[in-house]
Amino acid sequence: MEPENIRFGGGAAGTILHPAVAVALFIAIALILLLPRKYVVIPSLLMVFLVPFGQVVVLGGIHFTVYRVVVLCGLIKLATTSSSATSRLAGGFNSIDRAFALFAILSFITFSVQWSETQALVKSLGTLLDVLGGYVVLRFLIHDREDVVRTIKVFGVIAMILAVCMSNEQITHQNVFGWLGGIERAVAVREGKARSTGVFEVYITAGVFGATLLPLFIWLWSESKSKILASLALVGATVMTITSNSSTPLLAYVAGIVGLCFWPLRKHMRAFRWGLVVTLVGLHLAMKAPVWALIARIDLTGSSSGYHRYMLVDGCIRHFSDWWLIGVKNYNDWGWDMWDLSNQYVAYALTGGLATLGAFLLVISRSFGRLGTARQSVEGDTKNEWFLWCLCAALLSHVVAYFGIGYFDQMQFAWYAVLAILSVAVYEAMLPPVLHAEAAVVSIYEASASVNWEM
């Protein structure tokens, strides 16, 4: 049975903030508020991904995690930046933004109505700030191709640092981030295998973080100016995936590679998608069990719980009438450990109903759709096509990872970063040649202004 305090967010009863984290947070706040917009993404990502999610300041019963403080500072930066509403987001408020906003609002409304309790409302408001606020901040900070490269490089540095720490966990069975507080110091061990966690709440999200960044690091490596950093980042992402000792990160890692391998067939993906649908339908008709029972057979480490994931999907489908409107409260009664929603699609369905799940799937669908349209618009420009294709592979990696875990810690910020990068890539790919030239002039002007500011 899931404890009520966990369902409504849980968290520490009092402030847990290591002195070193407090100093770093004050510095990060100053940098976020004072630096030019283009550099703000650096302290933001470093604070979010190098500080345990459990580091929190509790004021009046409200939890301000480091993640939430960074988001609030980013929103202040957005509000105080002198520019038009549309220019604050690259390409304006696009269809992906609309789908994401719809998803966040529906999730907030359905969960609040479902429980109709003050505690649930407070939890929903905090989640809305984390989700919609985090997404908007990254859309604001990642504004052009230069910002995209800078963001991926920062992720590369983070992956290298976390890879070293997670490798140390394999040797010492101690998590160095545990000394800060807010996260377990002892490393989880299953079937004799240590599962490194790094700065994340659980080992699965730690591995998924590295796995889903792989396509972006491969693209960075293909850029001639960044091969050394990209090579080290690739090693870091791979080490994070392996040391997590979990099937979900490995599947996400393989999904990213498979997606990249489809590059020669990029003009024939419609036929492949329909072929995949026909294959799944055929398997469903031929198998004794439903086709989603294949999830139970996935075990790449010898210590995975694929059967639990299968039961989540199966229970969700069989109890459709219970949750379709605004979700359901008592899904934990459907079977052993069913409260552990280790599947993002099932989690959104059971806590937000069919509308929330549909909005989430719409975000993914619109992302793939706009990437496909953008790739066709730059067809023949191999460099831009390859960039867009790497983003497709990164998106696919997240889609696969969602079958084995729900993003509830810093990992959600990495997902929003991919969506923000995607929006920039699509916007720039769809620009007419004349506007491309104008954008280049603006970029040069901003660069010169930045140099003057630094001087």
N, C-alpha and C positions, 0 to 999 in steps of 0.2 A: 504494500500500500504506500502510495506517495504521500509524504507529509505535506500538510496544507501550506506550511511556510515555504516549502520548495516550490509548490505550484504558483504561489504568489510572489516569487522572486527570491525569497530567502535573503541571505546575506548576513554579514557580521552585525552583532548587536551594538558594537562601538567602532570607533575609528581604528583602522589598521593602516598605518602609514609610516614606513621606515624613514628615518631621518635623511638618508641618501636619496630616497625617492622624493621626499618633500622638497629638497633642494633642487633636484632635477626638474620637478614639476613647476616650481617657481620660475626657473630659467626658461623652461619650455613655454610657459604662459607669456613671459615677456617677449620671447622671440616670435611667438604666433601673433601677438598684437603689434609688434614694432617692425618686423621684417617686411619687405615687399611681398606681395601675394605669391610670387613665383617660388619663393624659398620657404614658405610656411609649411609646405608638405613635408619637409625634412624633419623638423622637430616634432611634428604631429605624428608621423609614422614611427619615429624612434621611441617616443613615449608610449604609444599604444602597444607596440610589439616587443618592447624590451622591459616592460614592467608587468608583473603578475596582475591578472584581472581582479584578484582579491584585495589589492591595495585600494582602500576606500576611505573617504571621509564621510562620517555620518553626522548630519546636522538636522535636528528636529525629527529624527526617524527617517529622513530621506538619505539615500545612499548616493554619494557622488564618487563613482569610480574614476580612476585616472582617464579611462576612455571617455567618460561622460564630461569630465572637465575639459578635455581637449576638444570635444564636439561643441561645448558651450562657447569656448574661446574662438573656435572657428566661425561659429555663427555671429559672434560679436564682430569679428574681422570682416565678415561678409556684409553685415549691416552698416559698418562704418566706411566701407570702400566706396569712393565716389565714382559711380558708374551707373548706367541704366540697368534696369532689372534684367533685360535680355542679355546684355553683354557680360553679366556676371557668370552666366553659364554658357559654355561653348556651344554655339548653334541654337541658343535659346531653349525654351522648355519643349523638348521633343517628345515623341510618342513613348519612348522608354521611360522618361521622367514621369509622364502622365500615368503610365501603367504602374510604376513603382509607388507613386503617391497614392493611387487608388488602393494598391495592396496594403500599404502601411495604415491608411485610414480605416479600411475594412477590418483589418486585423484588430485595431484598437476598439472599434465599435462592437464587433461581435463578441470579443472576449469580455468586454465590460458589461454588455447586455446579458450574456450567458450567465455570469456570476452575480451581477447586480449587488455587489458589495463594495464598500469603500476601499478595502484593502486591494481588491482586484482593480479598481479604478486607478489607484495610485501606481500599482504595478504597470498597468497599461500605459499610463502617461509617461512613465520612465522608459518603457520599451519604445513608445512612439518617438521620444526624443532621441534615443539611441539609434533607431532605425532610420527614420526620415531625416533627422538632423545629421547623422553621420553621412548619409548619402549626399545630401545637399552640400555639406562642407567639402567633400571630395570632388563633387562636380564643379564647385567654385575654384578649388585649388588647382585642379588639373584642367588647364585651359587650352593648351596647344601641344604640338609635337615635342617641343623642348621640355614641357612639364611632364609629358609621358615618359621620355627618356630618363629624366631626373627621378621620377617616381620609381621606375623599374630598377634603377641603380641603387636607390635607398633600400628597396626590397632585397636586392642582392647582398648588400652589406649586412642587413638583418639576418638573412638566411645563413651567411657565413658564421656570424656570431652564434646563432642558435645551434648550428650544426656542431660547433666545437663543444658547446655546453651539453648537448644531447649525447655526444660521443663520450663525454666525461661521465654521464649517468650510466652508460653501459659498463664502465670500468668500476666506478665507485658505488653505484646504486644510490647515489645522493644527488638531488637536484639543487644546483647552486642558487637558483632563484628562490628556493624554499627558505633560505636564510633571510630573505627580505620580509617574509610573512605573506599570508593570504593565499598560499599554495602549499601543497604537501611537499615535505623535504624528502621523504622516502619514495623511491621509484617503484611503481607497480610492477609486479612480476606475475606472469601467467604461463603455465606449462614450462616453467624454468626459464622463460625469456623475459628480460627486462624491457619494459616499454617506456622509452624516454618521453618526457612531457615538455621539457623546456619551460618557456614562460606561459604556456597555455594551461587551461583548466584540465584537459584530458589529453592522453597520448594521440588519440585519433585526429583531433583538430591540429595538433602539432605536426603530424605527418602530412595531413591534407594541405596545410599551409605551404610546405615545400613542394608537394606534388603539383598543385595547381599553378604554381609560379613557373614550372619548367618550360612551358611554351614561350612565355615572355622572356625568359633568360636565353632561350635558343634564338629568339629574334634579336635580342641585344647582342648576342655573339655574332650574328650575321652582319651587324653594323661594324664596319672596319675599325672604328675608333674605340671600341669597348670590349675587345676580345679577352683581355686579361681578367678584368672585373667579371665579365660574363662567364668565363670559364670557371672561376672560383665560385661564382653564384650557382652554377650548374652542379658543381660538386656539393655545395652546401645544401641545395634542394634535394639532391639524391640521398645524402647522408640523413637528413631529417626524415625522409620517407622511410628509409630502411630501419633506422634506430627506433622508430615508433612501433615497429613490430606489429602492425595491424593491416588487415586486408583492405580496408577502405582506402587508405592512402596509396597502397600499391595499385589498386584498381584505377584510382584517379590519375596516377602517374602513367600507367599504361594507356589510359584513355587519351591523355594529352599526346603521347607519342603516336598512337594510332591515328588520331586526328591529323597530325602533321604528315603522316605517311599517305594520307588521301590527297595530298597536294596535286599529284598528277591527274587525279580524277575530279578536280574541283568543278569542272563544267558539267559533270554528270551526277551531281549529288541528289537531284530529284529522283532519278531512277533508283539510286541506292536506298533512299529513304522509303520509297514504296516497296522495295524488295525486302527491307527490314520488317516493315509492317506485315507483309504477306507471310514472311518466315515465322514471326511470332504468333500470328493467327493459326498457321499450320501446326506449329508445335502445341499450341493450346488445344487444338482439336485431336491431335495424335497422342498427347501425353495422358497418363492416368491421373496425374495431379494437374492443377492449374499451372499455366506457364510461369507465373510469378514464384512458383515453388523452386525454380532454378536458383533463386537467391539463397536458399538454404544450403545449396551445394558449393557455394563459394567459400573457400578457406585457403588462403594463400600462405598462411603462417603456421597452420596447425593448431592455432589457439583462438580462432575467430568464432563469433556467435552469429553465423549466417542464418541459423534456424530462427533466432529471435527476430531478425529483420523480416524473414518470410512471414512469421506470425503477425507482425505489425501490419504488413500489407494485406494479408488475408483477413485479419480482423477488421481492418478499415473497410474493405470491400464488402464483407458480409454484414457489417453494421451500418451500411450507407444511410438507411432510413433514420438512424439515431443522430447522425451528425450533420447532415447535408445543409440544414437551415442556418444554425449559428454555432455549430460544434456540439460537443458533448462533454459532460463533467466526469462521468464514471467509467471512462475507457479503461481505467486500471483494473476493473472487475472482469475484463474479457479474458484474462489469463495471467499466468505467472510473469511478473516483471513487465507487464504491458504499460505501466506508467512511464517506462524508459523509452521515450519516443526518439529512437536512434534512426530516424528517417525523416528528412526535412519535409517531404511531401505529405506524409502521414501526419506529422506534427501540425502543419498548417491546416490540414483538413479537420482534424479532431478538435483543435482549439479555435478555429475561425470559420469552419463551415465551407461549403462548396464555393461561395463567392470569393473568400480569401484565397483558397487554393487556386481557383481560376485566375485571379489577378496575379498571383505569383507565377503561374505557368505563362500568363500573358507577357510578363517581364522577360522571361526566357525566350518565348516565341518571337517577340518584337526585336530582341537583341540579335538572334540568329537571322531574322528576316532583314534587318537593316544592314547587318554585315554582308549578307549575300547581295543585296542591292548595291551597296558601296563597292564590293569587289567587281561586280559587273560594270560599274561606271568607270573603273580605272583599268579595265581589262587591256592587257598589252603593256601596262606599267608594272613589270614584274616585282619591283621593289615594294610598291604600295600594296600590290596583291598579296605578297608574302606576309606583310605586316598584318593585314586584315585576316589572313588565314591563320596566323599564329594566335590571334585573338579568338577566332572560332575554336581552335584547339583548347585554349585556356577556358573558354566558356563550357565546352564539352566536359572538360575535367571537373569543373564544379558540378555540372549536372549529374555526373556519375557519382561524385562524392556525396551528394545529397541523399543517395539511396542508403548510405551507411551511417550518417551522422547529421545532426542538426546544428547549425552554427549559432552558438549562444555566447561565445566569448569574443576575443579579439578577431576571430576568423571572419566575423561578419564585416569588419572594416576592410579586410582583403577582398571580399566579394564586391563591396561597393566600389572599391578602387578599380576592379576590372570593368565594371559597368561604366564608370567615369571615363576610363581610358577608351573604352569602346565608343562612347558618344563622341569623344574628340576625334577618333580615327574616322568614324562615319561622316562627321560634319566636314572634316577637311577633304575627304575623298569626294564628297558631293559638291564641293565648291567649283564654280566655273573657273576657267584659267585666269580671267581678269581678276577675280576676287582672290585667287591664290597669290597673285602678285601683290595685291593690296595687303593681304595678311602678312606677307613676307616683309613689307615695308614697316608695318606696325610692329612686327617682332623686332626688327632692327632698332626702331625708335625706343621700344621698351628696354632693349638691352643697353642702349647708350644711356638711358635715364637711370637704369640700375647701376651702371658704372659710376655715374656722377653721384648717386646717393651713397655708394660705398666709399667714394673718395671723401 
